[in-house]
């Protein structure tokens, strides 16, 4: 029995995904390639995983371009976008997924790490948004941006002040960009992932803790990166052309007051 390939809705399009060597970024790159897009893979760490992803993309018959770069370097970001256009011909989709985070109370925090969180998670995303949309405007053929944000944008999670600040800024950045880009037919949308099972979570928690905590979530588990990637695909799909400036939560109900039912017999 042969397995049919997904509909190639993104055929002829080129996507740039930041933070693509693991987690949500990796899953998004693969998802878009499966639906016909050529993919530029930005990463700073895990080069072997980035190479493996590129091989998977090429095995699907799509082109893959490896773009190792620290996105906090604005000139480098602009050069990266220029290279994507030079080698892949155009740029139609940006998925802003790169992130950095530490966990400390703000009054005890290492400010170098604190600033790094904001620089990558907010300023790096801005540099990519600016350079990518400038290219899309030059092309004059519309475009799509998906910003991977977080419920941390509005939840005051302790020990995460820098991350909370960066994600709140990211949301306003994306919504303002959506307004300013109406006339260029460039859509900008936001995704709020729930707690997702990615390598990055193991920076803070053991496997045992993640399994135990995941079981306590409303749907009894953490999200998988591919589930978030399906949201990315939905937002950049040409059939979603009337969606811009929106926030899509893929969180398994974790932003609902599910915790208030503890002790009621339902959990």
C-alpha positions as CSV (number, residue, x, y, z in Angstrom):
1,X,0.0,0.0,0.0
2,X,1.5,3.3,-1.0
3,X,1.1,6.5,1.1
4,X,0.0,9.5,-0.8
5,X,1.9,12.8,-0.3
6,X,0.1,15.7,1.3
7,X,-1.4,18.3,-1.1
8,X,1.3,20.6,-2.3
9,X,-0.4,23.8,-1.3
10,X,2.9,25.6,-0.8
11,X,4.6,24.6,-4.0
12,X,6.8,27.3,-5.4
13,X,7.1,29.1,-2.0
14,X,10.2,29.5,0.1
15,X,10.1,29.5,3.9
16,X,12.7,30.7,6.4
17,X,12.4,29.2,9.8
18,X,14.5,30.5,12.7
19,X,15.5,28.2,15.5
20,X,14.9,25.2,13.2
21,X,17.4,22.7,14.5
22,X,15.1,21.3,17.1
23,X,11.6,21.5,18.7
24,X,8.8,23.6,17.1
25,X,11.1,25.2,14.6
26,X,12.3,21.8,13.3
27,X,8.8,20.4,13.1
28,X,7.6,23.5,11.3
29,X,10.3,23.3,8.7
30,X,9.5,19.7,8.0
31,X,5.8,20.3,7.9
32,X,6.1,23.2,5.3
33,X,8.5,21.1,3.2
34,X,6.0,18.2,3.2
35,X,3.4,20.6,1.7
36,X,5.7,21.8,-1.1
37,X,7.8,24.7,0.3
38,X,11.6,25.0,-0.1
39,X,13.1,25.7,3.3
40,X,15.9,27.9,4.7
41,X,16.9,26.4,8.1
42,X,18.3,29.0,10.6
43,X,20.0,27.7,13.7
44,X,22.8,28.5,16.1
45,X,23.1,25.3,18.1
46,X,22.7,21.6,17.3
47,X,24.4,21.7,13.8
48,X,24.1,17.9,13.4
49,X,20.4,18.1,13.9
50,X,20.1,20.9,11.4
51,X,22.0,18.8,8.8
52,X,19.7,15.9,9.4
53,X,16.7,18.1,8.9
54,X,18.1,19.4,5.7
55,X,18.5,15.8,4.5
56,X,14.9,15.0,5.4
57,X,13.7,18.1,3.5
58,X,15.8,17.1,0.4
59,X,14.4,13.6,0.6
60,X,11.0,15.1,0.1
61,X,12.2,16.6,-3.2
62,X,12.4,20.1,-1.7
63,X,15.4,22.4,-1.5
64,X,17.0,23.1,1.9
65,X,19.5,25.8,2.7
66,X,21.4,25.8,6.0
67,X,21.7,29.2,7.6
68,X,23.8,29.1,10.8
69,X,23.4,32.5,12.4
70,X,22.9,34.3,15.8
71,X,19.7,36.3,14.9
72,X,20.7,39.0,17.4
73,X,23.2,40.2,14.8
74,X,21.1,42.5,12.6
75,X,23.5,42.8,9.7
76,X,23.9,39.1,9.7
77,X,20.1,38.6,9.5
78,X,19.9,41.0,6.5
79,X,22.7,39.0,4.8
80,X,20.9,35.7,5.6
81,X,17.7,36.9,3.9
82,X,19.7,38.1,0.9
83,X,21.4,34.7,0.7
84,X,18.0,32.9,0.9
85,X,16.8,35.0,-2.1
86,X,20.0,34.5,-4.0
87,X,20.0,30.7,-3.6
88,X,16.3,29.8,-3.4
89,X,15.0,32.7,-5.5
90,X,12.5,34.4,-3.2
91,X,11.0,34.5,0.3
92,X,7.3,34.0,1.0
93,X,7.1,32.7,4.6
94,X,8.9,33.5,7.8
95,X,8.4,31.4,10.9
96,X,9.9,33.1,13.9
97,X,10.7,30.3,16.3
98,X,14.2,31.0,17.7
99,X,14.2,31.5,21.5
100,X,16.5,31.7,24.5
101,X,15.4,31.6,28.1
102,X,16.8,31.3,31.6
103,X,14.9,30.9,34.9
104,X,15.8,33.1,37.8
105,X,14.0,35.6,40.0
106,X,14.6,39.0,38.5
107,X,16.2,40.4,41.7
108,X,18.8,37.6,41.6
109,X,19.2,37.2,37.9
110,X,22.4,37.2,35.9
111,X,21.7,40.3,33.8
112,X,23.9,39.0,30.9
113,X,21.5,36.0,30.7
114,X,18.5,38.2,31.3
115,X,19.5,40.5,28.4
116,X,20.3,37.6,26.2
117,X,16.8,36.2,26.6
118,X,15.3,39.6,25.5
119,X,17.8,40.0,22.7
120,X,17.1,36.6,21.1
121,X,13.4,36.2,21.8
122,X,12.3,39.8,21.0
123,X,15.0,41.8,19.2
124,X,16.2,38.8,17.1
125,X,12.6,38.2,16.1
126,X,12.2,41.8,15.1
127,X,15.4,41.8,13.0
128,X,14.1,38.7,11.1
129,X,10.6,40.2,10.7
130,X,12.0,43.5,9.3
131,X,14.4,41.9,6.9
132,X,12.0,39.2,5.7
133,X,9.0,41.6,5.1
134,X,11.2,44.1,3.3
135,X,12.0,41.3,0.9
136,X,8.3,40.4,0.6
137,X,7.4,44.0,-0.1
138,X,10.1,44.1,-2.9
139,X,8.6,41.0,-4.4
140,X,5.1,42.5,-4.4
141,X,3.4,39.2,-4.2
142,X,2.1,39.0,-0.6
143,X,3.6,36.9,2.1
144,X,3.2,35.2,5.5
145,X,4.8,35.6,8.9
146,X,4.0,33.3,11.9
147,X,5.5,34.3,15.2
148,X,5.8,31.6,17.9
149,X,4.9,33.5,21.0
150,X,3.7,32.1,24.3
151,X,1.0,32.4,27.0
152,X,3.9,34.0,29.0
153,X,3.0,37.1,27.1
154,X,0.1,37.7,29.5
155,X,0.8,35.2,32.3
156,X,3.2,36.5,35.0
157,X,5.1,33.3,35.4
158,X,7.6,33.6,38.3
159,X,11.3,33.2,37.5
160,X,10.6,34.0,33.9
161,X,10.5,37.8,33.8
162,X,12.8,38.3,30.9
163,X,11.0,35.7,28.8
164,X,7.6,37.1,29.9
165,X,8.7,40.6,28.8
166,X,10.1,39.4,25.5
167,X,6.9,37.5,24.6
168,X,4.7,40.4,25.6
169,X,6.8,42.7,23.3
170,X,6.6,40.0,20.6
171,X,2.8,40.0,20.6
172,X,2.6,43.8,20.1
173,X,5.3,43.6,17.5
174,X,3.3,41.1,15.5
175,X,0.0,42.8,15.8
176,X,1.4,46.2,14.8
177,X,3.2,44.6,11.9
178,X,-0.1,43.1,10.8
179,X,-1.7,46.5,10.7
180,X,1.3,48.2,8.9
181,X,1.5,45.4,6.3
182,X,-2.2,45.3,5.3
183,X,-1.5,47.2,2.1
184,X,1.2,44.8,1.1
185,X,-1.0,41.7,1.6
186,X,1.5,40.3,4.0
187,X,-0.3,38.4,6.8
188,X,1.2,38.3,10.3
189,X,-0.2,35.9,12.9
190,X,0.8,34.5,16.4
191,X,0.8,31.1,17.8
192,X,0.6,30.3,21.6
193,X,1.9,26.8,22.1
194,X,1.0,25.0,25.3
195,X,3.8,23.3,27.3
196,X,5.5,21.4,24.5
197,X,7.8,18.4,24.7
198,X,11.0,19.9,23.2
199,X,14.7,19.4,23.9
200,X,14.7,23.0,25.3
201,X,12.5,21.9,28.2
202,X,15.2,19.5,29.4
203,X,17.3,22.6,30.2
204,X,15.1,23.1,33.2
205,X,13.4,19.8,34.0
206,X,14.3,16.2,34.2
207,X,12.5,13.6,32.1
208,X,10.7,12.3,35.3
209,X,9.5,15.8,36.1
210,X,8.3,16.4,32.6
211,X,6.3,13.2,32.5
212,X,4.8,13.8,35.9
213,X,3.9,17.4,35.2
214,X,2.6,16.6,31.7
215,X,0.2,14.0,33.2
216,X,-1.3,16.8,35.3
217,X,-2.2,19.0,32.3
218,X,-5.9,19.2,31.2
219,X,-5.4,16.6,28.4
220,X,-3.0,14.5,30.4
221,X,0.2,15.2,28.3
222,X,2.5,17.8,26.9
223,X,2.1,19.0,23.3
224,X,4.2,17.5,20.5
225,X,6.1,19.9,18.2
226,X,4.3,18.5,15.2
227,X,1.0,19.6,16.7
228,X,2.2,23.2,16.9
229,X,3.6,22.9,13.3
230,X,0.1,22.0,12.1
231,X,-1.0,25.4,13.3
232,X,1.9,27.0,11.4
233,X,0.7,25.2,8.2
234,X,-2.9,26.3,8.8
235,X,-1.9,30.0,9.1
236,X,0.3,30.1,6.0
237,X,-2.1,28.0,3.9
238,X,-3.5,30.1,1.0
239,X,-7.0,29.0,2.2
240,X,-6.4,31.0,5.4
241,X,-5.9,34.3,3.4
242,X,-8.5,36.1,5.6
243,X,-6.6,35.6,8.8
244,X,-4.1,38.2,10.0
245,X,-3.3,39.8,13.3
246,X,-4.7,36.8,15.1
247,X,-3.5,34.6,17.9
248,X,-3.9,30.8,17.6
249,X,-3.7,28.9,20.9
250,X,-2.6,25.3,20.6
251,X,-2.4,24.7,24.3
252,X,-4.5,21.7,25.2
253,X,-6.7,24.0,27.3
254,X,-3.9,25.0,29.7
255,X,-4.9,28.7,29.6
256,X,-8.4,27.7,30.8
257,X,-9.1,27.7,34.6
258,X,-8.7,23.9,34.7
259,X,-6.8,24.1,38.0
260,X,-9.9,25.5,39.7
261,X,-11.6,22.1,39.3
262,X,-9.0,20.3,41.5
263,X,-10.7,18.8,44.4
264,X,-14.1,18.8,42.7
265,X,-13.8,15.1,41.8
266,X,-13.3,15.8,38.1
267,X,-9.5,15.5,38.2
